[in-house]
């Protein structure tokens, strides 16, 4: 079976007549009949019912027709994309980003896409990881950056980057001496911590490390809104544990400190999800590749700090932990 046979078959079904299809395809009717006979032989089922009134598809033929239409449309789009200059690409691509990812990546991505692919509309959807996972599974997103390797088994997934978690607090905060650039877990637990709620994956990731060290934490507040959490920190209410990208949630990232945790390696992997190849539009595939290139550039240039490319990861990840996003 080849794409040419599928084109012939689709045209016959839509024309309702071998004679009409042969004229539109510019192929002799006997040759067209021979191609259909080969297709039916390869499939092993009758696909067309021929009568004096024309040609109609069998039940098997109707099923093949719908799949063939989809495949041919995807092929035509792919060829069209390959022939176009990048500036001529057009279409809409929906990308899901968690709040911290969006804080670091959102603006550079939109700026980059408007310059590189001005005809492409990138719709960025921000949400907590659990909500984005649901949207990804039900096909509402073309692409998503998630924190679990098993968020949607039916989708394509690849490691994008690994980010460390830091103790984040205002630079002017008196909670930690200005000379300190790291803290132990016990010292972190003694701070007035503001963290996500227990149902949030990042909270579970944090709790796992404290449990391993047999250190308890008693947060002063639980907030799942990144902007509100950062505003509370800026107001002097305490400290938090977040990726360094969180300092970009508000203006003036230079007003924040990001302290490492000296006695625990706390990090999480980011995975890039996309619809499976048969459902991913050619334009979304281009945006996926451009997104990966942008991430590499931001990391290698030092614009995105506290993160590593996957091949630079220094320790294996516990699969039970990496989903805790």
SEGUGU-995196 format. One record per atom (N, C-alpha, C): x, y, z. Coordinates in steps of 0.02 Angstrom, whole numbers, plus 50000, padded with zeros to 5 digits. Layout:
XYZ/...
# end
This chain:
500434994150000/500005000050000/500455006250000/500285011149958/500655017349958/500175023249958/500445029249966/500025035149972/499645036449906/499935034649850/499605035649787/498955031649784/498985025349805/498385021249806/497855024149852/498075026849909/497595029849955/497265036049925/497655040049889/497365045849855/496845043549803/497005038549765/496535035949716/495895033549750/495985029849805/495415027049840/494965032549868/495255037649899/494875043249927/494485046849872/494815047949815/494485051449760/493895047449733/493975040849729/493425036549705/492835037049752/492955036549817/492415036849866/492055043549861/492445048949856/492145055549854/491785056949788/492035053949733/491725054949668/491105050549659/491105044749692/490555040049685/490545036549618/491095037049582/491125034049515/491845033249493/492005027449467/492675026449440/492815031049381/492305032049340/492395036249281/492545043449301/492165046149349/492295052949372/492975053549405/493145048649446/493785048749481/494365048449431/494295044449378/494835043849329/494955050449294/494405054149280/494485060649247/494825065749294/494645065649357/494945070449404/495665068749421/495825062349418/496505060049434/496955059849372/496645060749313/497015060349249/497365053549242/496985048349255/497235041549248/496695037449214/496895032949170/496415028849134/496025024549182/495385023549167/494955019849212/495185012649224/495415008949171/495665002149184/496255002049232/496705006949225/497285007349270/497055008849341/496545013149347/496285014749413/495965008649445/495585004849406/495274998749432/495794993749454/496344993449417/496884988849434/497204990849501/497304997249512/497594999649575/497134997949634/496484998649624/496014997049678/495994989649692/496064985649640/496074978349650/496684976449691/497244979649678/497864978249716/497784980449789/497454986149799/497354988649866/496904983849906/496364981549875/495924976849909/496264970249923/496694968149878/497064961849888/497544962649947/497864968349952/498344969450007/497984969950074/497414973450074/497024974150135/496704967450155/496504963650105/496174957350119/495434957950131/495154963750114/494444964950123/494174968650062/493534967850048/493214971649996/493114978850021/493324983649981/493284990650002/492754994649965/492574992349904/492114995949862/491564991349837/490964994149832/490404990549802/490244993949736/490304990349682/490184993049616/489484991149592/489124995949565/488454994649539/488334999149479/487754998449449/487585002549391/487515009849408/487395011149473/487315018149495/487965021349518/488505017549518/489145020349538/489515015949587/489905019049629/490335015449676/490225018249746/490145013949795/490095016049866/490585011949907/490775014549964/491245011150008/490895005950051/491215000250062/490974995350110/491094998050180/490894994250230/491034996250300/491784996850311/492164991950287/492894992250294/493174998050252/492884999050194/493115004450151/492995011250183/492425012050218/492275018450252/492785019750307/492965014550344/493465015350397/494135017450367/494325014150312/494955015950280/494925023050252/494355024850225/494275031550196/494435037050248/494145036450308/494245041550359/494975041850381/495295036150390/495995036150409/496435038750352/496265036950291/496655039150233/496615046750225/496015049550236/495935056850232/496385060350282/496405057650343/496835060650394/497565060150375/497785054350352/498485053350333/498675057950275/498245058450226/498405062650168/498425070050187/497985072050233/497995079050255/498645080450292/498865075850335/499495076750370/500085076950323/500075072650272/500615072550223/500635079150185/500055081550164/500035087850127/500285093650169/500105093650234/500335098950278/501095098550287/501355092450294/502075091550303/502455094050242/502215092350182/502535094650121/502505102250116/501915105050135/501845112350133/502335115750180/502405112950240/502875115850288/503585115450262/503765109750232/504445108850207/504605113750151/504105115750113/504215120250056/504225127550076/503945129150135/503895136050155/504525138550189/504645145050184/505135148250226/504845148550297/505275148650347/505025148650416/504565154650429/504715160350396/504315166350407/503615165550379/503525160750333/502865159850301/502435154650336/502705151150386/502315146250422/501735149550459/501185146150461/500605148950496/500225143250531/499855145150581/499465140250619/499445142050692/499095138050732/499015139350803/499275133250842/499675134550892/499965129250933/499845130951006/499555126251044/499405127351114/499925123851158/500235127651202/500785125251245/500595126251317/500655120951358/500515121351429/501155122051469/501175127051514/501765128251556/501535129251629/501905126251675/501795127551746/502015134651762/501775137651817/501935144551833/502685146151835/503085141751867/503795143251871/504115142951801/503925137951762/504185137351694/503995143451652/503365145651660/503125151451622/503495157751643/503665158251707/504025164251731/504685165051696/505035159551683/505695159851652/505655159551576/505205155451550/505195153751479/504685157651438/504135159751471/503575162651433/503755168551390/504035173851419/504195179851381/504725178551328/505295175351345/505775173851292/505495169751235/505035165051252/504735160851200/504305164951153/503855169151180/503425173151138/503845178051096/504335181051127/504775185651089/505135182051033/505385176151048/505765172150999/505305169850942/504695167650959/504245165150907/503995170750862/503865176550891/503635182150849/504175184250800/504795183550819/505345185250774/505485179650724/505485173350748/505685167750706/505095165150664/504495164750694/503905161950660/503315166650670/503335172450637/502815177450650/502115175350630/502055170350586/501395168150564/501085162950610/501455160750661/501215155550706/500945158650770/500345156950788/500045159250850/500185154050905/500605155950953/500755151451009/500305153451067/499855149051085/499395150151140/499685146851203/499945150851249/500245148251310/499715147751364/499625141751391/499145140451445/499535139051508/499435143251559/499775142151623/499315138451670/499585133651706/499185129951754/499625125651798/499345123351853/499705118651896/499805112151859/500315108451877/500515102551837/499945097451831/499555096451885/499015091551881/498495093351829/498325099751826/497835102151776/498125101551706/498755103251698/499065102751632/499105095451609/499245090951656/499265083851638/498595081551611/498055083751644/497385081851621/497255084751551/497415091051541/497305094151476/497715090651422/498315088451440/498745084951391/498435078251373/498195074551423/497915067851410/497285068151366/496885073451373/496265073851335/496355077551269/496985079151252/497125082051187/496995089451180/496955093151236/496825100251233/497465104351223/498035101151229/498675104451219/499065100951164/499405104751122/499855101851073/500515099851106/500745104251151/501385103251185/501295105151258/501705102251302/501685104051373/502355102351404/502555106451453/503145104951493/502895102651561/503015096151576/502765093151638/503345090151677/503195087951738/503725085651782/503715078151796/503315074551759/503285067351767/503405064051699/503785058651700/503925054951638/503335050551619/502855049851664/502285045351652/501625049051656/501625055451639/501015059451644/500485057451594/500695055351534/500225053551481/500565048451436/500435042051449/500795036751416/500685036651340/500125039251318/499965038951246/500295044551207/500645049251240/500965054851207/501715053751199/502015057651156/502745057451149/503055061751205/503585059251235/503895062851290/504655062351285/504995067751304/505725067851303/505975072451358/506545070951391/506815075451441/506995082151411/506825087551445/506975094251421/507525097551461/507465097351527/507975100351570/507885097851641/508395098651681/508355097051753/508475103451791/508045104851840/508125111051879/508215109451952/508665113051984/508765112452056/508255116652093/508135114752156/507695118552200/508125122452250/507925128552263/508305133052306/507855135852361/508175138352413/507825142252463/507795149452436/507195151952424/507105158552394/506855163352447/507165169152451/506945174352497/507185181052471/506885186552493/507105193152469/507825194552489/508175198152447/508875199852461/508935203852526/508435207952540/508465212152600/508235208552663/508035202252658/507775198552716/508315197552768/508125198352831/508585197252887/508545190152913/508155185852880/508075178952904/508715174952898/509135176452848/509755172852837/510315177952828/510865176852861/511435181352855/511645182252783/511835188352765/512025189852696/512645185952674/513035183552722/513635179752705/513495172552686/512905170152702/512735163152689/512515162252616/512755156852585/512505155152518/512205148152515/512175144852574/511855138352578/511595137252648/511115132652654/510825130952718/510735123452722/510725120752783/510555113652792/509795112952794/509565106852788/508845105652792/508565107852860/508935106652912/508705108652979/508645116252983/509125119752954/509095127152954/508515129652912/508375126252856/507815128152814/507155127052852/507105121552887/506495119952924/506355125052979/506875128353004/506795133253057/506545139953031/506545140852965/506315147152935/505555147252933/505255153152931/504525153552918/504405152052844/504225145952830/504165143752760/503465144752733/503435147052671/502805147352634/502885142652575/502475137552571/502555132252522/501875130652490/501875126852435/501235124752405/500865119952452/500235118852437/499815114452478/500035107152470/499835102752516/500065095752514/499895092052450/499365094152416/499185090752354/499615092652295/500025097652302/500455100052248/501075095652243/501265093952182/501835089452172/502485092152201/502595098752195/503215101552221/503245100852297/502675101552329/502655100752402/502835093552421/502585088752383/502755081752397/503505080452385/503775083752334/504485082952320/504905085652378/504705091452403/505055094452460/504985090052522/504375087852536/504255083752594/504645077352594/504755074552535/505125068252530/505835069052556/506165074552538/506855075652561/506885076852636/506405080652662/506395081852735/506245075452773/505815071252746/505665064852779/506285060452779/506645060352724/507255056252721/507765058352773/507795064852786/508265067452836/507965067452906/507345065052912/506995064952977/506945071953007/506795076752963/506715083652984/505995085752968/505645088253017/504955090453005/504925097652983/504405099452945/504305106352926/503605108452947/503545114752967/502915117452991/502815124252957/502555124352896/502505130652858/502025135552892/502165141952881/501725147152908/501145148552861/501205146452798/500655147352749/500745142452692/500185140652661/500195136252603/499845139952546/500215141252492/499955145252436/500125141852371/499625140852329/499745137652264/499805142652207/499695148952220/499775154252171/500485156952175/500875156052121/501565158352123/501625165952133/501245170152096/501305177352108/501135179352179/500595176452207/500415178252276/500945175952324/501205169852316/501735167452360/502335172152359/502545174252299/503125178552294/502985185452323/502365187952315/502185194252346/502225193752423/502015188052450/502055187152522/502785187152545/503215183952507/503935184152524/504195191252521/504015194852468/504255201752460/504005206152517/503445204152547/503165207952603/503505206052669/503995201552666/504365199752726/504075194152767/503625190152738/503295185052777/503695178652786/504225177552747/504605171452755/505015169652694/505115163152685/505525160552630/505145154652599/505375152352541/505065146652509/505595142152477/505385136652451/505825132152414/505535131352344/505905133752294/505665133952225/506255133352178/506115131952114/506645132652064/506845140052059/507445141452036/507665148352031/507225152451984/506885149151938/506445152751892/505915156851929/505765155051991/505245158552029/505405165852039/506055167652039/506235174652052/506025179151994/505825176151938/505595180051880/504845181051881/504505178551933/503775179151936/503565186451946/503985190251981/503875197351992/504425201251958/504365207851957/504885211951928/505525211751971/506075213751941/506715214451975/506965207952007/507135203051967/507405196751995/508045197752035/508385203352025/508995204652063/508855206152136/508225206852153/508035208252223/507955201952265/508135196152236/508025189852270/508675186152281/508665181852333/509225177252346/508995170152334/509445166152307/509305158952296/509855155052330/509715151852386/510215148252425/510155140752412/510725137552405/510725130352395/510615126752462/510415120452458/510335116252517/510925111552520/511325112152572/511985108952574/511965101452586/511455098952621/511475091952640/510935087852604/510675090252549/510195086552508/510225089152437/510155084452390/510125086452319/509405086452298/509105092352295/508405092852280/508325095752210/508055091752164/507965094052095/507365090452065/507165092652007/506625089251970/506765089851896/506565084651859/506655084551787/506035087551754/506145091251701/505615093851659/505585089751595/504975087751576/504885083751516/504455087451466/504645087051403/504255090151349/503795084951319/503145086151325/502635081751297/502365084651232/502205080351186/501875082451124/501395076951102/500895078951063/500435074051036/500825068850996/500565062850990/500915057750951/500995060050878/501495057350843/501645059750775/501045059950729/500585055050735/500015054850689/499505060250704/499555063550762/499085068750780/499405075650785/500065075950789/500415082250796/500455085750728/500215091850724/500235095450661/500955097250644/501105098050580/501785099950560/502005106550592/501545111350599/501735117650631/501915116550705/501525112450740/501685110950810/502345107450816/502515103150768/503165099750769/503725104750761/503625109750719/504135114950711/504215118950776/503655120750808/503675124550870/504025120450925/503885113950927/504225109550975/504975109850967/505215109350906/505935109550893/506225116350909/505865121750893/506105128450909/506135129550984/505635126751020/505625127351093/506255124151123/506425118151099/507015114751124/507645118851110/507695121651051/508275125751035/508315131851080/507745135051093/507735140951137/507965139051207/507715133551234/507915131351300/508665130251304/508945126951253/509675125951251/510035132651252/509785137351213/510135143851209/510095147551276/509505147451308/509435150851372/509885147851426/509955141251425/510375137951475/511115139251461/511315138251399/512025138951381/512265146151388/511815151051378/512015158051385/512005160451457/511735156351503/511695158351573/511075162351589/510635163551540/510025167251554/509545163351598/509575156751594/509155152451636/509615148751684/509635151051746/510105148351795/509775143051839/510205138951869/509965133751914/509675127751878/509835127051813/509575121451774/510135118451733/510015112351710/510495108751667/510125105351611/510475104451556/510195100351502/510205093151524/509755088851498/509695081951523/510355078051523/510765078951471/511385075051468/511895077351520/511755083151553/512205085651604/511985083751674/511425080251679/511165078151745/511695073951780/511775075151845/512325072051881/512115066051922/511475064651927/511265058951968/510615056051940/510515049551947/509895046551922/509295048951962/508715048751930/508095050951962/507675045151983/507415045552043/506935040752068/506265042252033/506005037451996/505395038651958/504815040252003/504835038052066/504285039852112/504335047152133/504915050152123/505005057052144/504885061952088/505095060252027/505125065251974/504445067851955/503915064151969/503245066451952/502995071552002/503335072352057/503085076652111/503215083952093/502805086652051/502945093152022/502455098452045/
# end
